[in-house]
C-alpha cells in the first residue's frame, strides 16, 4: 500500500502536466496546441487513483486509531494534516491562480504581491462543507484531498467511539466478512453504491471527477479492510474478475462522456448511464489493484518457502551483495516519508514550470517530456533542500520534527 501511494503521488506530476495539453480541461496554464487524446488516458487514472489513496488512508486510520487512541489520533491528524493545509494554502496556492490570470491575458501585469490580497479575500460558504471558505480567486486547489482526508478523519473519531465497539455492530461486521469470503463476487457489491452516487449526486470536476462524498465511502472501505483480513482474502480471490469488469465498464462509459455537453452534471440518459458505469468501474478497479498486488506478494512468499523446504537457497538465504539492500531500503524510506510533502509541493511547481515551457516552439511530446522532467526534479529538490532539512519546515509540511528514519517503520507511521 505504501508503494502504491508513492506511485500515485509521483504519477500526479505526469497527470497534471498532461492537463496543460488537454483540450477540454480548464487547467491553470494551457498550451496553444492541445489534444483530446490526453483526457482519455487521464480519465483511466482518475477512475481509480484518488479513490485508492482514500482507501489506503482509511486503512492507515484504523491502525492509527487502534495504536494512539481517539484523543492522540485527533491531535495527530490536526498537526500532520491541518498545519500543512493552512500553511500551503496561504504560502503556495496563490501562485497557480496568479499564473492563471497572466497566462489567460498577455496584458495582465498585476504583480504577485498586489494579487495576494485578492486571493485572501474570502467569504464563508457553509453549503460547500467542508470547503467552508470561498472567494473569487481563493481556492484550496490540489489541497482538496487534504481537506477531505482531515474531515473524514475527524468524523471517524465519534463513529469509532460510539458505534464500532458495540457488540451488534461487531457481529454484523463478522457476518459480512464471512459472507465476502464464502460468496464469490460479493466484495464487488459496493460498486452499486458508487454507481448510484455518480448517477444521482453527479460528479465534481474539481475533485478529480468523483463526488466529494464518494471518497468518504472509499475511506470507510479502507477502514473496514483493516478490521478483518477476510476482506483481503476476498479481494485477492476476485481481483482478476474485478479488473476485467472495471476495464470493460470504463470503456463502456467513454462514449457517453465524449458525446454529452456536460457529462459530469447533465441529467440526460447518456450522461447518467456513463456516470453510473464510471462509478461501478472505480470500485472494481480499487478492489482489483490491491488484490492483484497482494496475490503477487503471496506467490513470492510461497515460492521462497518452497525453496527453503527443498533445501535450495532462496533469495532470503543468499548472502546479499554489500550495499544492495540498504540502498533499496534507503530509497523506499526516503520516498515513503516524502509522500505528503511531495503532494503539497507538486502542483504549484508544475504550474510554474508549465508557464515557461508552454512558450516554447516545440511539439507536444517534447514539451510534455521536458515539463515532467523539470517538475519532478524541482519538486524533489524543493523537498530535499527546503523541507526536510529543518524542524520548522518539516512541521509545516506535516512531517515529524526529528530527522527521518529511513526504514519501513517510518514509512508505515507517516501520515496517509
C-alpha positions in Angstrom: 0.0 0.0 0.0 2.9 2.4 0.8 4.4 1.6 -2.7 1.0 2.3 -4.4 0.7 5.6 -2.5 4.1 6.7 -3.6 3.4 5.8 -7.3 0.1 7.7 -7.3 1.6 10.8 -5.8 4.6 10.8 -8.2 2.1 10.0 -11.0 0.2 13.2 -10.2 3.2 15.1 -11.7 2.6 13.3 -15.0 -1.2 13.8 -14.7 -1.2 17.5 -14.0 1.5 18.1 -16.6 -0.7 16.3 -19.2 -3.7 18.7 -18.4 -1.6 21.6 -19.8 -2.2 20.0 -23.2 -5.7 18.7 -22.8 -8.4 20.2 -25.0 -11.4 20.2 -22.6 -9.8 20.8 -19.2 -9.6 24.2 -17.5 -6.1 23.9 -16.1 -4.2 26.9 -14.8 -1.9 27.2 -17.8 -2.8 25.9 -21.2 -0.7 25.3 -24.2 -1.7 26.9 -27.5 -1.7 23.4 -29.1 -3.9 20.8 -27.3 -5.2 17.3 -28.0 -8.3 15.5 -26.9 -6.5 12.2 -26.5 -5.0 13.2 -23.2 -8.4 13.2 -21.4 -8.9 9.5 -22.4 -5.7 8.4 -20.9 -6.0 10.7 -17.9 -9.6 9.5 -17.3 -8.4 6.0 -16.7 -6.1 7.3 -14.0 -8.9 9.4 -12.5 -11.3 6.5 -12.1 -9.0 4.6 -9.6 -6.0 6.7 -8.4 -7.6 9.1 -5.9 -10.2 6.6 -4.7 -7.3 4.2 -3.9 -5.5 6.9 -2.0 -8.5 7.4 0.2 -8.9 3.6 0.7 -5.2 3.4 1.8 -5.8 6.4 4.1 -8.8 4.7 5.7 -6.7 1.6 6.3 -4.0 3.6 7.9 -6.5 5.5 10.1 -7.8 2.2 11.6 -4.3 1.2 12.7 -3.5 4.7 13.9 -6.7 4.9 16.0 -6.0 1.5 17.5 -2.4 2.4 18.4 -2.9 6.0 19.6 -6.5 6.2 20.8 -9.1 8.8 19.9 -7.5 11.8 21.6 -4.0 11.4 20.3 -5.3 10.4 16.9 -7.3 13.7 16.6 -4.3 15.7 17.7 -2.0 13.9 15.3 -4.4 14.5 12.4 -4.7 18.2 13.2 -1.0 18.6 13.3 0.0 16.4 10.4 -2.8 17.5 8.0 -4.3 20.7 9.4 -1.0 22.6 9.8 0.2 21.9 6.2 -3.2 22.6 4.9 -3.2 26.1 6.3 0.4 26.9 5.5 0.4 25.7 1.9 -2.9 27.4 1.2 -1.5 30.7 2.3 2.0 30.4 1.1 1.9 28.4 -2.2 -1.6 28.2 -3.5 -1.8 31.9 -4.7 0.9 31.2 -7.3 -1.2 29.0 -9.6 -4.1 31.4 -9.6 -1.8 34.4 -10.3 -0.2 32.5 -13.2 -3.7 31.6 -14.5 -4.5 35.3 -14.9 -1.2 36.1 -16.5 -1.4 33.1 -18.9 -5.0 33.9 -20.0 -4.3 37.6 -20.6 -1.0 38.8 -22.0 -1.8 42.4 -20.9 -2.3 41.3 -17.2 0.6 42.9 -15.4 -0.5 42.8 -11.8 2.4 41.9 -9.5 2.2 38.8 -7.3 2.3 40.9 -4.1 -0.6 43.0 -5.4 -2.6 39.9 -6.2 -2.3 38.4 -2.7 -4.9 40.5 -1.0 -7.4 39.5 -3.7 -6.6 35.8 -3.2 -7.1 36.1 0.6 -10.5 37.9 0.1 -12.8 35.1 1.3 -16.3 34.6 2.5 -17.9 31.7 4.5 -19.9 29.2 2.5 -21.4 26.6 4.9 -23.3 24.9 2.0 -19.9 23.9 0.4 -18.9 21.9 3.5 -16.1 21.0 4.2 -14.8 23.8 1.8 -16.1 26.5 4.1 -14.1 29.4 2.6 -14.8 30.6 -0.9 -13.7 33.6 -2.9 -13.3 35.0 -6.4 -9.7 33.9 -6.6 -9.2 31.9 -3.4 -9.1 28.2 -3.7 -7.7 25.1 -1.9 -6.6 23.8 -5.3 -5.0 20.4 -5.1 -5.3 20.5 -1.3 -8.9 19.3 -1.7 -7.5 15.9 -0.9 -6.1 17.1 2.4 -9.3 18.9 3.3 -11.4 15.8 2.7 -8.9 13.5 4.4 -8.8 15.7 7.5 -12.6 16.0 7.6 -13.1 12.2 7.2 -10.5 11.5 9.9 -12.2 13.8 12.4 -15.7 12.4 11.6 -14.3 8.9 12.1 -13.4 9.5 15.8 -17.0 9.8 17.1 -18.0 6.9 14.9 -15.2 4.8 16.3 -16.0 5.7 19.9 -19.8 5.3 19.7 -20.6 2.8 17.1 -17.8 0.4 16.3 -17.2 -1.1 19.8 -20.8 -2.2 20.2 -21.4 -6.0 20.0 -24.2 -5.9 17.4 -22.0 -3.9 15.1 -19.2 -6.4 15.6 -21.5 -9.3 14.8 -22.7 -7.7 11.6 -19.1 -7.0 10.6 -18.1 -10.6 11.3 -21.1 -11.9 9.2 -20.3 -9.5 6.3 -16.6 -10.6 6.3 -17.6 -14.3 6.4 -20.0 -13.8 3.5 -17.4 -12.0 1.5 -15.1 -14.9 1.8 -17.7 -17.6 1.1 -19.5 -16.0 -1.8 -17.6 -15.1 -5.0 -18.2 -11.5 -6.2 -19.8 -10.2 -3.0 -16.9 -7.9 -2.5 -17.9 -6.1 -5.7 -21.4 -5.3 -4.5 -20.4 -1.8 -3.2 -20.0 -0.8 -6.9 -23.8 -0.3 -6.9 -23.5 2.4 -4.2 -20.8 4.3 -6.2 -22.8 3.9 -9.4 -25.9 5.5 -7.7 -23.9 8.4 -6.2 -22.2 9.2 -9.5 -25.5 9.0 -11.4 -27.7 10.9 -8.9 -25.4 13.2 -7.0 -23.4 13.9 -10.1 -19.6 14.2 -10.4 -17.4 17.1 -9.4 -14.6 18.1 -11.8 -12.7 20.0 -9.1 -12.3 16.7 -7.1 -10.8 14.5 -9.8 -14.2 13.7 -11.3 -15.7 12.0 -8.2 -18.4 13.5 -6.0 -16.7 14.6 -2.7 -18.8 12.2 -0.6 -17.9 9.2 -2.7 -14.4 9.5 -1.2 -15.9 9.0 2.2 -17.1 5.6 1.2 -13.7 4.7 -0.1 -12.2 5.9 3.1 -14.6 3.8 5.2 -13.9 0.8 2.9 -10.3 1.1 3.8 -11.1 1.3 7.5 -13.2 -1.8 7.2 -10.5 -3.6 5.2 -8.1 -3.1 8.1 -10.5 -4.6 10.6 -10.7 -8.1 9.1 -8.2 -10.0 7.0 -11.0 -11.9 5.4 -11.8 -8.9 3.2 -8.3 -9.1 1.9 -8.8 -12.7 1.1 -12.0 -11.9 -0.9 -10.2 -9.1 -2.7 -7.3 -11.4 -3.7 -9.7 -14.1 -4.9 -11.9 -11.8 -7.0 -9.1 -9.4 -8.2 -8.9 -10.8 -11.7 -12.6 -10.7 -12.4 -12.8 -7.2 -10.8 -10.0 -5.9 -13.1 -11.8 -7.2 -16.3 -15.1 -5.8 -15.2 -13.6 -2.4 -14.2 -11.8 -2.0 -17.6 -15.0 -3.0 -19.6 -17.2 -0.7 -17.6 -14.8 2.2 -18.0 -14.6 1.6 -21.7 -18.4 1.5 -22.0 -18.6 4.8 -20.1 -16.4 6.6 -22.7 -18.8 7.3 -25.5 -21.3 9.0 -23.1 -18.6 11.3 -21.7 -17.4 12.1 -25.2 -20.9 12.9 -26.6 -22.5 14.8 -23.7 -22.0 18.6 -23.4 -21.7 18.4 -19.6 -21.3 14.7 -18.8 -20.5 15.3 -15.1 -23.7 17.1 -14.4 -26.2 16.6 -17.2 -29.3 14.6 -16.3 -29.8 13.2 -19.8 -29.9 9.4 -20.3 -26.4 9.1 -21.9 -24.7 11.2 -19.2 -26.4 9.3 -16.4 -25.6 6.0 -17.9 -21.9 7.0 -18.3 -21.6 8.2 -14.7 -23.2 5.0 -13.5 -20.7 2.9 -15.4 -17.8 5.2 -14.2 -18.8 4.8 -10.5 -19.0 1.0 -10.8 -15.8 0.8 -12.7 -14.0 2.8 -10.0 -14.9 0.4 -7.2 -14.0 -2.7 -9.3 -10.5 -1.3 -10.1 -9.9 -0.3 -6.5 -10.7 -3.9 -5.5 -8.5 -5.3 -8.3 -5.3 -3.3 -7.9 -4.6 -4.2 -4.2 -5.9 -7.7 -4.7 -3.6 -8.4 -7.6 -0.6 -6.9 -5.8 -1.4 -9.0 -2.7 -1.6 -12.1 -4.9 1.9 -11.4 -6.3 3.3 -10.9 -2.8 1.8 -14.2 -1.5 3.1 -16.1 -4.6 6.6 -14.7 -3.9 6.4 -15.8 -0.3 5.2 -19.3 -1.2 8.0 -19.6 -3.8 10.6 -18.7 -1.2 9.1 -21.0 1.4 9.2 -24.0 -1.1 12.8 -23.3 -1.9 13.6 -23.3 1.8 11.8 -26.6 2.4 13.6 -28.2 -0.6 17.0 -27.2 0.7 17.7 -24.9 -2.3 19.0 -21.5 -1.4 16.2 -18.9 -1.7 16.6 -15.2 -2.1 16.3 -14.7 1.7 19.0 -17.2 2.4 21.6 -16.0 -0.1 24.3 -13.6 1.1 23.3 -10.2 -0.1 25.7 -8.0 -2.0 27.2 -5.3 0.0 25.1 -2.1 0.0 22.3 -3.5 -2.3 19.6 -4.0 0.3 20.5 -0.9 2.3 20.2 1.2 -0.9 16.8 -0.1 -1.7 15.6 0.4 1.9 17.0 4.0 1.9 15.2 4.8 -1.3 12.0 3.3 -0.1 12.2 5.1 3.3 13.1 8.4 1.6 10.1 8.4 -0.7 7.7 7.0 1.9 8.4 9.8 4.3 8.2 12.3 1.4 4.8 11.4 0.1 2.8 14.2 1.8 5.4 17.0 1.2 5.7 15.9 -2.5 1.9 16.0 -2.8 1.8 19.5 -1.3 4.6 20.8 -3.5 4.0 19.3 -6.8 1.1 21.3 -8.3 2.5 24.9 -7.8 5.8 23.7 -9.3 4.1 22.0 -12.3 2.1 25.2 -13.0 5.2 27.4 -12.6 7.2 25.3 -15.0 4.3 25.0 -17.4 4.0 28.8 -17.6 7.6 28.8 -19.0 7.6 25.7 -21.1 4.4 26.5 -23.0 6.1 29.4 -24.6 8.5 27.1 -26.4 8.1 26.3 -30.1 8.2 22.6 -29.8 5.9 19.6 -30.5 3.6 18.5 -27.6 5.6 15.3 -26.8 8.9 17.3 -26.4 7.3 20.0 -24.3 5.5 17.4 -22.1 8.6 15.3 -21.5 10.5 18.5 -20.5 7.7 19.7 -18.3 7.6 16.3 -16.4 11.3 16.0 -16.1 11.8 19.6 -14.8 8.8 19.5 -12.5 9.9 16.2 -10.9 13.4 17.5 -10.4 12.3 20.8 -8.9 9.7 19.0 -6.6 12.3 16.6 -5.3 14.9 19.4 -4.9 12.4 21.6 -3.0 11.6 18.7 -0.7 15.3 17.9 -0.1 16.6 21.5 0.2 13.7 23.4 1.6 11.5 21.0 3.6 13.3 18.1 5.2 16.4 19.9 6.4 14.9 21.9 9.4 12.4 21.1 12.2 10.3 24.1 11.3 9.8 23.2 7.7 9.2 19.6 8.5 6.5 20.6 10.9 4.9 22.9 8.4 4.7 20.2 5.8 3.3 17.5 8.1 6.5 15.6 8.8 8.0 14.5 12.1 10.2 17.2 13.6 13.1 14.9 14.2 15.3 13.5 11.5 13.5 10.9 9.4 14.2 7.2 9.9 14.8 5.7 6.5 13.2 2.3 7.1 9.8 0.7 6.7 8.7 1.5 10.2 8.9 5.2 9.4 7.1 4.6 6.1 4.2 3.0 7.9 3.9 5.7 10.5 3.9 8.7 8.1 0.6 10.5 7.6 -1.6 8.9 5.0 
